[in-house]
Structures are given as C-alpha cells and as structure tokens.
C-alpha cells in the first residue's frame, strides 16, 4: 500500500475511532462569570451531560488562589455523592478541589443523572484586584499525590469501561474581576464544547454535544470583532459532533473568539493560533 494512502487511512481510523469513543463519555461544563467586584461571593456550578451508568468518577477543579478563595461545596447532584468525597479541607489554600466518587453498586444500571444537572457547586470569595482573572479548569493532578481523570461506566453485561481526559468534552469556566470577556454568562443555556489543542500551531479540533436536533452556527472573530470564519448547519442531529479548525481558516496567527450557537444554547471560547 502506498505510504501516503496508508498514513491517511490510519489517521482516519484513529480520528473516527476517537469520535466514537468520546461520544460515549460525558460532557462537563462551567460558566463564564464577568465583571465581578472584589470582595463579592460567586457560585460556580459544575454541570454535566451524558453522565449515566456511572460506577466511579475522579477529577480535579483548579483555579488561581490569589484571585478566588474557596468557601464551600454544596448542591451535590449525584445520588450517593457526599461531602467526604472531596478534599475540601485542603481546597482553601491549594487552589484546587479533588473529587473521588465511588457508586453504591457495581451492577447495572449504575448511577445516572439527568442532562444539564449540577454535579456539584463551588462557592468562592473574590479576592483578586480589578482586571485580575482566573480560569476554573477541569483537569487532573500529575504531581504527588497524583489524581488521574477517570470516569468508569458499567455495561449491561456488568463489564466496565473507563473514559479519561481525551474521551470526555469539557468547557472550562472563567472569572473576570472588574471587566468582561464574553457577551453574556452562559448558565442554563450553556452548550458543552471542547477545543483541543489550544493554543495550536497547525490545526485544532472543536467538539460539541447536542442533546437534540437543531440548527447550529459557528462564528470565529478576531480581536477587532471582525468575522474571519462562519459556518451554518441546518437540523444537525443530536449527539457528539466536531470540526477541524486550521490556521488557514483564520488568516493569521493570533487570538480569536469562537462562538457556537445551537438553538437557544451557545458557548464562547478564546482560541489561540500560533
């Protein structure tokens, strides 16, 4: 087989294989919170889609502790999830909270929650000065003691399958103190998206999840607000979807704002082409 044809075939196999795998994972998303005053308290809900048949879940939420001071966790939305499943005592100064959840049974159907449910909610006190900011990121901890992102689901035959960072879609949150970085604050209408890698040199991959069939619109603008790329798809089916974004579509290296709208839901994310 010709080397170029073989490499193309292998790349496509890996690409579509990854899509079919990630479609089985879950989507987690947090809101953007804009123009908050120093000294105020803010809530950061961690919401989910496709969180079903769960046996166990472990992940990390990280932020800048010089901008946000952790106060508490509430609104636990997974049956069986308890305050003891978090490292809350260490979250005040560390800048992260660790979740390690084990379901109550190893048999089907496992633990499931409705789409757009709040998994848990973080409460912060804003201590950063005006124009400071911090992402609030879903991630993992690779230093000691390590915590590898992992979601274990049970199948009808009682076998289990694991999903990791690359198998699930994440939309990280952001807090801007005294200024605005997005047009509005997505909460109940948030659309889970993932852009990986970001920043990128040649291309990146936009992934998003639709919980129902709807029209979508994707718009990318430069920092002057000029549209450099737009795409519309009518009546796109429910489920996991994606699109490759290449440097050539943007025109030049730089910082861009990507907005995707799906019916009444939307998401905005900064992307960086190097």
N, C-alpha and C positions, 0 to 999 in steps of 0.2 A: 504494500500500500504506500502511495506517495506520502512523504513525511508531513507535508503541509496539510493534506487531507486527513491523515491520521491525527495530527495535533488538533485540528478543528473538531473532529469527531469526539475526541477525548474531552476537549473543552466544553462542547455542548452537552455531553453526557454528565459531566460534573455540574454544569450550570443548572440543567433541568432537574438533576438529582437533588441538588441543594434546595431548589424551589419546592419540590415535592416534600422534602423533609421538613423545611421550615414552616410549610403550611400546616403541619401537624402540631407545631409548638404553640406558644402563647404570645400575645402582644401585651406589653406593659407600657403605660404612658403616664406622664406627669405634666402639670400645666406650666405655662409661662406666667410669671407674676411681675407686672410692670409698675414702675413709678411708686414704689413703696417708701414710706418715710422711715428714717432711722428711729428705733425705739418701738415700732409697732410690732404686733404679733401677726403671723401669717400661717395658714394651713396649706399643706402640700399633700393632696391625696394621690396615692399610687393606685391607678385603675388598670383593669385587665380586660382582654377579650380572648376567648378560646381557652380559658382555664378550666379544663374538665378532666375527669378521671385521674385526679392528682393523688399520688402516693406521698411525695415529698417535694419540697421547694427550698432552695437556699440561694440567696443573692445578697448584694450589698448596695446600700444607697449612700452616696458620698457627696459632700458639699464642702465649701470653704468655711472653717470655723471662725475666721476673722470677720465674716460677713453675716453668718447665721449662727445663733446659739440655740442648740436643741433644747426643747422644753419637755415634750412628752409624745407618746404614740396613743392614738385612740381609733375608734371606728374599725375594729377588726372584722373583716368581711369574709374570711374563710372559715367554715364550720370546723371547730376544734383548734383554731389558731388562738394562742394565748400570749399574754404579755411576756411570759417567761421564754418565749421563742425568739426574743430579741436580746441583743446585748445592750439594753437601754442604759444600764449603769455606766457604761464606758462611752456612750454616744455624746455626752456633754462636751468633752474636750477633744475627742478624737477626730471629729468631722465625718464620721460615718456611723451607720447603724447596720448591724448584721441580722439577717433573718434566716433561721434554720427551722423549718416546719416539717413535722412528720405526721402523716394522716393517721386516722384511728384504725384503719383496716388495710390489709394487703390484697384484699379480694375486690373484683369489680363490684360496683362501678367506680370505686374510689371517691374522691371529693370533687365536687363541681360547684361553680358559682355562675350566676347569670352574666352575660356580656355587659361591659361598661360598669361592673361592680367596683367598689373601692376595696382593694385588698387590705390596706391599712392607711392611716393618715398621720403625717408628721406635723407637729406644731413647733414653729420656730419663733424666736425673738430676733428682730433685725438689728444687728449691732454695727454693721458696716456704715461708713460715711457716704454722703451723696456721691453718685457716679461710680460707686463700687458695685460689684455684681458677682454672682456665682452660679455655675450650673449645678443642678441637683441630678446626679447621674446614677443610673442602674448599672452596676459593674460587678467586679469580683476582686478579691484581695489575694495577691500573689506573694506578699511578704509574710513573715511568720506572725501569728498563726494563719496559714492560708485558708481561703474560702473560695472554692471554685463554683461559679454559677452553675446550677443544675436544677432541672425540672424532670421529675420522674412520673410517668403516667402508666396506668395499668390497662392492658388489653382485655377483651372479653375472654380470651383463653387463659387468663391470670398471669401471662408473661408481662414483663415490664419493659419500657423503653425510655431512654434518657435523652433529654434535649439540653443543649448548652448555649453559650452566648450567641453563637452564629446561627442557631436554629430558631431563635425567637426574635420578634421585632420589638424594638424599644424606641420610645420617644422621650428623651430626657427633658427634665424641667429646667427652669431658669428663673432667677430672681434679680431684678434690676432695681437698685436703690436710687430713687430720685430722677429716673429717666425711663424712657420707653424704648423697647427693642422689637416689639411686634404690634400690629394694628389693634389687636384685642386679645383677651385672655381666654384661650380655649379651655373649657371645663367639660360640661355635659355634652358639648358638640365636638369634642376633640376627635381627631382621626389618627390612629396609631400609624406612625411611619418610621422607617429606618433608612439612613443614608450611610453606606459603608463602602470604601473607607472615606473618611472625611477628617482632614484635608486629603486631596488626591492629586496625583501627577498627570495621569492619562485619562482615567475614567473612574466613575463611581457607580454604585447601584442603589437606586431608590426602590424601596419595598414598602407596600402599604396593604392594609387589610380592610375589605368592605364587608359589613355584616348584612348587606342587602344589595340587590341590583340597583344601580343608579348611574347617572351621568357624572363624569369626572372632568376636571380641568386642572392642568398643571401649568404654572407660570413661574418663570425664573427672571428676576430683575437684578440689575447691578445696583451699586450703592447710590446712584443718582436717581433710582426709581424707574429707569428705562427697561422695558421688556426686551430681553435678549432671546427668550425661547418660550413658546407656549404650545400646548397640545390639548386636544379635547377628545374624549372617547364617550360615545353615547351608549347608554344602557349597558355598562360593564357589569359582568356577573359578580355575584357575591364570592368572597374568598380572598386568597392571597394573590397579589399582583406585583409586578415590578417593571422597571425601565432602566436601561443603561444611560447615564449622562456622561458625555465625552467633552473634553476640553474644546473641541471644535464647535460644539453647540453654543458655547459661551462667548467665544471670540477672543478672549484674553485671560491670562491668569488674574486672580483677584478674589474678592469676597462677594458673594451673591446671596440673595434671599429667594428661597424656593417655597412656593405656596401651592398646596394641592387642595382642591375643593371637591367634595363628593356629596351631592345633595345638600343637606343642611350642615354637614360636618366639614371641618377643614383643619389643616395643620400648616405651620410656617416653621422653616428651619434654615439657619445660616449654613451655606456650603462654601468651601474654600478650594479654589483651583490654583495649584502651584506651578 
